[in-house]
Amino acid sequence: MKKMLLSNFLLSISILSMQAQKTLQEKLGYPKNAKLLILHADDLGMSHSENAATTYAMEKGSVNSASIMVPCPWFSEIAAYARAHPTADLGLHLTLNSEWNFLKWGPVASKSEVPALVNQNGFFFSAVDSVQRIGNPSDVEKELRAQIEKAKKFGVDVTHLDHTWVHYLADLNI
């Protein structure tokens, strides 16, 4: 009886171990060695045309996922799309800069709460290195949390986060 219990236990462990070792392809329902191409669209919320083109591509199957920039002018349009399409793979492109010449945005948090992230006009800095030089961990954390909370408040089911701030945030221990 003990041998049978031990044998069943070891078999169970072996099965669990095999399941844990599944490849990403297998976890997604594809063969173990299948080649997968995931096309991800970026910067949703920046403009109506960006939103329209990306949602069209997602609905036609040529784009698998996308990320939303919450501080941008057309955020509410893409948030409405996200609410209407709850299975869409939509994440957040966390942003702390506004690099375009004539299209600008500022923080979601109050400018008075994140003064190190805004220029003299109240917008995010254009260049990443400006944020790295002038920004501080407290302001960065407040702003990124504000972006995530606003997305949730608007009904976006955030599937992932992406950003260009990985190295900066790691240096700040955020």
Summary of the structure (lengths in Angstrom):
residues: 174
radius of gyration: 21.5
end to end distance: 53.5
largest distance: 78.3
contacts: 474
relative contact order: 0.12
helix: 45%
strand: 11%
